[in-house]
Amino acid sequence: MKNRRSELRGTGEQGMRCLYCNCTESKVIDSRSADDDKTIRRRRECTGCGRRFTTYETIETTPILVVKTDGNRQSFDIGKIKRGIIKACEKRPVPLEKIDALVEDVAKRVYNSMEQEISSKSIGEMVMEGLKELDEVAYVRYASVYRSFKDISSFMSELQRMMEYKDGEKR
């Protein structure tokens, strides 16, 4: 019966049922992180029969759906955002730590929005905001794909906005 997970039937310390005698009272003997700090493993001892068992506690996350421009929905995938940023930063002097920090910032903002659905446009704007601070060339690369410039004038218009942003920042 080693490493068997018990079911949560209630909340708090009370409600964790012993696998052996069904008693709802137990005491935690040991707690430690498991699975990259996303799960807590707890060793418990039943106050009824004295036997020990292991429980696992994880954070329950609500899936977030990304609403694409065509109306389709797909699960939020932070890996997809990271791949896009890495592609934009290709052959640029941007350290991976900075890319990871931007990815983490975007993920936090998405999860902290408390919305179950978020538009791909909102996520794209968050990424562009971060890239603008990180690397101008990477920003323009990302913007050219994200905003799908139709011609040179729309591209120049974006460059003009970038120049105005930089001028305002210098003052």
Disulfide bonds with the S-S distance in Angstrom:
none
